[in-house]
């Protein structure tokens, strides 16, 4: 590897790290803006924790009345076409639990500008089932991101379907 290719390679990694950091901020903002605001719960909440199929932590907080997931957080390992491996946090909030215990969300991440130039976009989805006693949640989460950098290079990153099972 010559000095020019090392410099180009290091620059690509810096761009990917910057894009990743910006993605985390935007995903959090999208999750908060796309969900209706609700009053703070007045009783004890149920906290469920576990590990994903990738070995990363996941966490869910269920409202006192058991009718919604107030907060869900997960760490997702993503593999990029370039060969990069990235771990990102992702979260959801204020999701209604159906009478059958099903929870689902799917969001498109619109093209968003990166500070150094370029854009990213993607999809974020989560489907889960909460048991009747609200002591367990199991499901699948997936995050897919596409990057276009200022110099015209592109990359696509995908967590693949990540299974989780959290218990009280």
Rosetta blueprint (number, residue, H / E / L):
1 X L
2 X L
3 X H
4 X H
5 X H
6 X H
7 X H
8 X H
9 X H
10 X H
11 X H
12 X H
13 X H
14 X H
15 X H
16 X H
17 X H
18 X H
19 X H
20 X H
21 X H
22 X H
23 X H
24 X H
25 X H
26 X H
27 X H
28 X H
29 X H
30 X H
31 X H
32 X H
33 X H
34 X L
35 X L
36 X L
37 X L
38 X L
39 X L
40 X L
41 X L
42 X L
43 X L
44 X L
45 X L
46 X E
47 X E
48 X E
49 X E
50 X E
51 X E
52 X E
53 X L
54 X L
55 X L
56 X L
57 X E
58 X E
59 X E
60 X E
61 X E
62 X E
63 X L
64 X L
65 X L
66 X L
67 X L
68 X E
69 X E
70 X E
71 X E
72 X E
73 X E
74 X E
75 X E
76 X E
77 X E
78 X E
79 X E
80 X E
81 X L
82 X L
83 X L
84 X L
85 X E
86 X E
87 X E
88 X E
89 X E
90 X E
91 X E
92 X E
93 X E
94 X E
95 X E
96 X E
97 X L
98 X L
99 X L
100 X L
101 X L
102 X E
103 X E
104 X E
105 X E
106 X E
107 X E
108 X E
109 X E
110 X E
111 X E
112 X E
113 X E
114 X L
115 X L
116 X L
117 X L
118 X E
119 X E
120 X E
121 X E
122 X E
123 X E
124 X E
125 X E
126 X E
127 X E
128 X E
129 X E
130 X E
131 X L
132 X L
133 X L
134 X L
135 X L
136 X E
137 X E
138 X E
139 X E
140 X E
141 X E
142 X E
143 X E
144 X E
145 X E
146 X E
147 X E
148 X E
149 X E
150 X L
151 X L
152 X L
153 X L
154 X E
155 X E
156 X E
157 X E
158 X E
159 X L
160 X L
161 X L
162 X E
163 X E
164 X E
165 X E
166 X E
167 X E
168 X L
